[in-house]
Amino acid sequence: MNDDPDLRHRIHDLVEEEHRLRETLARGEISATEEHQRLRRLEVELDQCWDLLRQRRARREFGQDPNAAEVRPEGTVEGYLE
């Protein structure tokens, strides 16, 4: 993902995939265990995308190169405290 529009598009795609997954479970086409496993992977990637988008915006705000932002590992983005 090279720029903000790419990131926003990927975020949209992940949210759509999450909705499809939930619908598939509701129709009984997959098990709750499978849905949970797939949702977990989606949530991690979604959190990484949001984190990268925030990094890019912050870098831009402070006069730094937004392209220097990098995807952070799962342990970092999933370890944030709200």
C-alpha atoms as one frame of an Amber mdcrd trajectory, in Angstrom:
protein
   0.000   0.000   0.000   1.722   3.063  -1.246  -0.593   5.888  -0.288  -3.597
   6.926   1.760  -6.209   6.122  -0.908  -4.760   2.609  -1.217  -4.954   2.186
   2.549  -8.525   3.458   2.746  -9.503   1.122  -0.100  -7.889  -1.854   1.683
  -9.662  -0.925   4.938 -12.979  -0.815   3.065 -12.277  -4.218   1.504 -11.448
  -5.738   4.889 -14.645  -4.388   6.444 -16.656  -5.801   3.531 -14.923  -9.151
   3.950 -15.772  -9.104   7.658 -19.448  -8.527   6.836 -19.447 -11.360   4.291
 -17.839 -13.666   6.813 -20.496 -12.910   9.414 -23.232 -13.483   6.838 -21.654
 -16.805   5.864 -21.755 -17.882   9.502 -25.382 -16.765   9.831 -26.302 -18.928
   6.829 -24.558 -21.886   8.456 -21.981 -22.223   5.689 -19.017 -22.121   8.076
 -18.523 -23.050  11.707 -18.190 -20.511  14.497 -14.613 -21.706  15.026 -13.700
 -21.049  11.407 -15.403 -17.649  11.515 -13.506 -16.745  14.678 -10.143 -17.738
  13.193 -10.746 -15.831   9.981 -12.115 -12.804  11.826  -9.016 -12.708  14.005
  -6.766 -12.506  10.943  -8.963  -9.801   9.432  -8.968  -7.773  12.640  -5.182
  -7.849  12.867  -4.746  -6.709   9.277  -7.407  -4.041   9.742  -5.653  -2.735
  12.866  -2.349  -2.683  10.987  -3.908  -0.697   8.147  -5.463   1.853  10.509
  -2.172   2.155  12.374  -0.263   2.733   9.142  -2.777   5.349   8.023  -2.420
   7.144  11.382   1.369   7.006  11.115   1.265   8.489   7.617  -1.043  11.310
   8.722   1.111  12.100  11.760   4.298  12.135   9.695   2.685  14.461   7.170
   1.396  16.747   9.957   4.911  17.113  11.363   6.601  17.702   8.018   8.036
  14.207   7.690   7.835  11.812   4.756   4.623   9.753   5.074   6.174   7.084
   2.846   8.658   6.312   5.624   5.811   4.873   7.744   5.887   1.104   8.014
   3.421  -1.641   8.872   4.003  -2.544  12.488   3.883  -6.132  13.744   0.753
  -7.669  15.221   2.166  -7.538  18.745   2.540  -3.785  18.492  -0.830  -2.856
  16.999  -2.733  -5.383  19.090  -0.984  -4.318  22.276  -2.253  -0.741  22.341
  -4.160   0.255  25.440  -7.259   2.325  24.891
